[in-house]
Amino acid sequence: MTTEPIIEVPGRPPVADLATWQAARDELLLREKAHTRAGDALAAARRRLPMVELDGTVEVTGSEGPVPFLELFQGREELITYQHMWHEGAPLQGQCEGCTFAAWNLQDATYLNARGVSFAMLTAGRWDEVAPFVEFMGYRQPWYSVREVPAPIGDRMGHLSVFLRSGERVFLTYSTTGRGIEPFNGTFALLDATPFGRGEAWEDHPEDRPEGRHPCWYWRSAADGTATWGPTSRPVAQWTRPGATPVDDLGRNGPMC
């Protein structure tokens, strides 16, 4: 440990000794535990929601062609879906940055499957457009187009839905709205644990911290990693993909965040 004098740096947390830090941490821990218990109570209430029956024979289109929605359960009793937004006719780089962010955090369902829960990605895009996107992104989850499917399976995008199967009958039990997707996104939880948070202007932070930017500002970047929503940008995760080259056209009008 260095013996150099402590220099307070503007925009960073104040420096304290371990005992002072531990006392502040213990005080916050009480609030965190209350938050956890409140979350448990919400989950308990969620499990007590009524459910509505849907037509499980309605067809969705995936890599094997049209299949009844019932097949998405893969023989399991429960199913979670994420409804991915789609910009029709736009190139890969022009697809939804918010849904790319969400999908990148929902790539593996191993432990869901072990618990008897299946997972699938749904989108309103035409399958002939969706398939190349899924291949490019390297997604392992099953994807399906619900372009011609009525609500509530094929309506609004950008949220999670939960379904229960009883034999050949299918029921909708839960769905998120707005920021309801956030608890299922591990990146948000990790950023919320850092001193600078998400770096967004709406956040409550000490006065000397860096000024936040517009919501979702880091979801798109140029080839050099600079955060931008201009025509040279891609959803950040796309730059990790083989063959992701610089671009100059999003093929759509403006951001959707």
C-alpha positions as CSV (number, residue, x, y, z in Angstrom):
1,M,0.0,0.0,0.0
2,T,1.4,3.4,-0.9
3,T,2.3,6.0,1.7
4,E,1.9,8.9,-0.7
5,P,-0.5,11.7,0.4
6,I,-4.1,11.1,-0.6
7,I,-5.3,13.5,-3.2
8,E,-9.0,14.0,-3.7
9,V,-9.9,13.8,-7.4
10,P,-13.0,15.7,-8.5
11,G,-15.7,13.4,-9.9
12,R,-14.6,10.4,-7.8
13,P,-15.8,9.1,-4.5
14,P,-14.1,10.6,-1.4
15,V,-11.3,8.5,0.1
16,A,-11.9,7.1,3.6
17,D,-10.3,4.5,5.9
18,L,-11.6,1.0,5.9
19,A,-13.7,1.4,9.1
20,T,-15.5,4.5,7.7
21,W,-16.1,2.7,4.4
22,Q,-17.4,-0.4,6.2
23,A,-19.8,1.6,8.3
24,A,-21.2,3.3,5.2
25,R,-21.4,0.0,3.4
26,D,-23.3,-1.6,6.3
27,E,-25.8,1.2,6.3
28,L,-26.4,0.8,2.6
29,L,-26.6,-3.0,3.1
30,L,-29.7,-2.6,5.2
31,R,-31.4,-0.7,2.4
32,E,-30.3,-3.4,-0.1
33,K,-31.7,-6.2,2.0
34,A,-35.0,-4.3,2.2
35,H,-34.9,-3.9,-1.6
36,T,-34.3,-7.7,-2.0
37,R,-37.2,-8.5,0.3
38,A,-39.4,-6.1,-1.7
39,G,-38.4,-7.9,-4.9
40,D,-39.2,-11.3,-3.3
41,A,-42.7,-9.9,-2.4
42,L,-43.2,-8.7,-6.0
43,A,-42.1,-12.1,-7.3
44,A,-44.6,-13.8,-5.0
45,A,-47.4,-11.5,-6.3
46,R,-46.3,-12.2,-9.9
47,R,-46.7,-15.9,-9.3
48,R,-50.3,-15.2,-8.2
49,L,-51.4,-13.3,-11.3
50,P,-54.2,-14.8,-13.3
51,M,-53.5,-16.1,-16.8
52,V,-55.2,-15.8,-20.2
53,E,-55.5,-18.6,-22.7
54,L,-54.0,-18.1,-26.2
55,D,-54.2,-20.1,-29.4
56,G,-51.2,-22.4,-29.2
57,T,-51.8,-23.6,-32.8
58,V,-51.0,-20.2,-34.3
59,E,-48.0,-20.5,-36.6
60,V,-44.6,-18.7,-36.2
61,T,-41.7,-19.1,-38.7
62,G,-38.2,-20.2,-37.7
63,S,-35.3,-22.0,-39.2
64,E,-37.4,-25.1,-39.9
65,G,-40.2,-23.1,-41.5
66,P,-43.7,-22.5,-40.0
67,V,-44.4,-24.3,-36.7
68,P,-47.2,-23.9,-34.2
69,F,-46.4,-21.7,-31.2
70,L,-46.8,-24.7,-28.9
71,E,-43.6,-26.1,-30.3
72,L,-41.6,-23.3,-28.8
73,F,-42.1,-24.9,-25.4
74,Q,-39.9,-27.8,-26.6
75,G,-41.9,-30.2,-24.5
76,R,-41.4,-28.1,-21.3
77,E,-44.2,-26.6,-19.2
78,E,-42.9,-23.0,-19.2
79,L,-41.6,-20.6,-21.9
80,I,-40.0,-17.1,-21.8
81,T,-39.8,-15.1,-24.9
82,Y,-38.2,-11.8,-25.8
83,Q,-39.9,-9.7,-28.5
84,H,-37.1,-8.2,-30.6
85,M,-37.9,-5.0,-32.5
86,W,-37.2,-5.0,-36.2
87,H,-36.6,-2.3,-38.8
88,E,-37.9,-3.7,-42.1
89,G,-35.5,-3.5,-45.0
90,A,-32.7,-2.0,-42.9
91,P,-29.2,-3.5,-43.1
92,L,-27.7,-5.4,-40.1
93,Q,-26.2,-2.3,-38.6
94,G,-29.5,-0.5,-38.7
95,Q,-31.3,-3.0,-36.5
96,C,-32.5,-2.2,-33.0
97,E,-29.7,-1.3,-30.7
98,G,-31.8,-1.7,-27.5
99,C,-33.0,-5.1,-28.4
100,T,-29.5,-6.1,-29.5
101,F,-28.3,-5.0,-26.0
102,A,-31.1,-7.1,-24.4
103,A,-30.5,-10.1,-26.6
104,W,-26.7,-10.1,-26.0
105,N,-27.5,-10.5,-22.3
106,L,-30.0,-13.4,-23.0
107,Q,-27.9,-15.7,-25.1
108,D,-27.8,-18.8,-23.0
109,A,-30.8,-20.7,-21.5
110,T,-28.9,-23.7,-20.0
111,Y,-30.0,-23.1,-16.5
112,L,-33.6,-22.1,-17.6
113,N,-33.8,-25.4,-19.5
114,A,-32.5,-27.3,-16.4
115,R,-35.4,-25.8,-14.4
116,G,-37.9,-26.8,-17.1
117,V,-38.2,-23.4,-18.8
118,S,-37.7,-22.9,-22.5
119,F,-36.6,-19.6,-24.1
120,A,-37.1,-18.1,-27.6
121,M,-36.6,-14.8,-29.4
122,L,-39.6,-13.5,-31.3
123,T,-39.5,-10.6,-33.9
124,A,-41.9,-8.9,-36.3
125,G,-39.3,-9.1,-39.1
126,R,-39.7,-11.2,-42.2
127,W,-37.8,-14.5,-41.7
128,D,-35.8,-13.9,-44.9
129,E,-34.4,-10.8,-43.2
130,V,-34.1,-12.2,-39.7
131,A,-32.2,-15.4,-40.6
132,P,-29.1,-13.6,-41.9
133,F,-29.1,-11.3,-38.8
134,V,-29.2,-14.3,-36.4
135,E,-26.4,-16.0,-38.3
136,F,-24.3,-12.8,-38.3
137,M,-24.8,-12.2,-34.6
138,G,-24.0,-15.9,-33.8
139,Y,-27.1,-16.2,-31.6
140,R,-27.7,-19.7,-30.2
141,Q,-31.2,-19.2,-29.0
142,P,-34.1,-20.2,-31.3
143,W,-35.5,-17.2,-33.2
144,Y,-39.0,-17.0,-34.8
145,S,-40.8,-14.4,-36.9
146,V,-44.2,-13.5,-35.6
147,R,-44.9,-11.1,-38.4
148,E,-48.5,-12.2,-39.1
149,V,-49.3,-13.4,-35.6
150,P,-52.0,-11.4,-33.6
151,A,-51.6,-10.0,-30.2
152,P,-50.4,-10.7,-27.6
153,I,-47.8,-12.9,-29.2
154,G,-47.1,-10.7,-32.2
155,D,-47.9,-7.2,-30.9
156,R,-45.5,-4.8,-29.3
157,M,-41.8,-5.5,-29.3
158,G,-39.0,-4.9,-26.8
159,H,-40.3,-6.8,-23.8
160,L,-40.4,-10.2,-22.2
161,S,-43.4,-12.5,-22.0
162,V,-43.9,-15.6,-20.0
163,F,-46.2,-18.5,-21.0
164,L,-47.4,-21.7,-19.3
165,R,-48.5,-24.9,-21.1
166,S,-51.0,-27.4,-19.9
167,G,-51.1,-30.2,-22.4
168,E,-52.1,-28.6,-25.7
169,R,-53.4,-25.4,-24.0
170,V,-51.2,-22.3,-23.9
171,F,-51.5,-19.4,-21.4
172,L,-49.9,-16.0,-21.0
173,T,-49.0,-15.4,-17.4
174,Y,-46.8,-12.3,-17.4
175,S,-45.2,-9.6,-19.5
176,T,-43.0,-6.6,-18.9
177,T,-43.5,-3.0,-20.0
178,G,-41.0,-0.1,-20.4
179,R,-38.1,-0.6,-18.1
180,G,-39.4,-3.9,-16.9
181,I,-36.8,-5.6,-19.0
182,E,-33.9,-4.1,-16.9
183,P,-33.9,-6.7,-14.1
184,F,-33.2,-9.4,-16.6
185,N,-30.2,-7.5,-18.1
186,G,-27.0,-8.3,-16.2
187,T,-25.1,-5.3,-17.7
188,F,-27.5,-2.8,-16.1
189,A,-27.1,-4.4,-12.7
190,L,-23.3,-4.3,-13.0
191,L,-23.2,-0.7,-14.2
192,D,-25.5,0.3,-11.3
193,A,-22.9,-1.0,-8.9
194,T,-20.1,1.3,-10.3
195,P,-19.3,4.8,-9.1
196,F,-20.2,6.4,-12.4
197,G,-23.3,4.2,-13.0
198,R,-24.7,4.1,-16.5
199,G,-23.5,7.6,-17.3
200,E,-27.0,8.8,-18.2
201,A,-28.3,12.3,-17.4
202,W,-31.4,11.1,-15.6
203,E,-29.5,9.3,-12.8
204,D,-29.2,10.7,-9.3
205,H,-25.5,11.1,-8.6
206,P,-23.2,13.4,-6.6
207,E,-22.8,16.9,-8.0
208,D,-19.1,16.5,-8.8
209,R,-19.5,13.3,-10.9
210,P,-19.3,13.4,-14.7
211,E,-22.4,14.9,-16.3
212,G,-24.5,12.1,-17.7
213,R,-25.4,11.8,-21.4
214,H,-28.7,10.8,-23.1
215,P,-30.1,7.4,-22.2
216,C,-28.6,4.5,-24.1
217,W,-25.7,6.6,-25.4
218,Y,-23.3,3.7,-25.2
219,W,-25.4,1.2,-27.1
220,R,-24.0,2.2,-30.5
221,S,-20.5,3.0,-31.6
222,A,-18.3,3.7,-34.6
223,A,-15.6,1.3,-35.8
224,D,-13.1,2.9,-33.5
225,G,-15.3,2.3,-30.4
226,T,-16.4,5.9,-30.1
227,A,-20.0,6.1,-28.9
228,T,-22.1,7.6,-31.7
229,W,-25.6,7.2,-33.1
230,G,-24.6,8.5,-36.5
231,P,-24.7,6.7,-39.9
232,T,-21.3,5.0,-39.3
233,S,-22.5,3.2,-36.1
234,R,-23.4,-0.3,-35.3
235,P,-25.0,-1.8,-32.1
236,V,-21.9,-2.3,-30.0
237,A,-22.1,-6.1,-29.9
238,Q,-21.9,-6.2,-33.7
239,W,-18.3,-5.1,-33.7
240,T,-17.4,-8.4,-32.0
241,R,-18.7,-10.4,-35.0
242,P,-16.4,-11.7,-37.7
243,G,-16.8,-9.7,-40.9
244,A,-18.1,-6.6,-39.1
245,T,-16.8,-3.8,-41.3
246,P,-17.2,0.0,-41.1
247,V,-20.5,1.3,-42.4
248,D,-22.0,4.6,-43.6
249,D,-25.7,3.9,-43.7
250,L,-28.2,2.7,-41.1
251,G,-31.0,2.3,-43.6
252,R,-33.5,3.8,-41.1
253,N,-34.5,7.1,-39.7
254,G,-33.1,8.0,-36.3
255,P,-32.6,6.1,-33.0
256,M,-35.4,4.1,-31.3
257,C,-34.1,4.2,-27.7
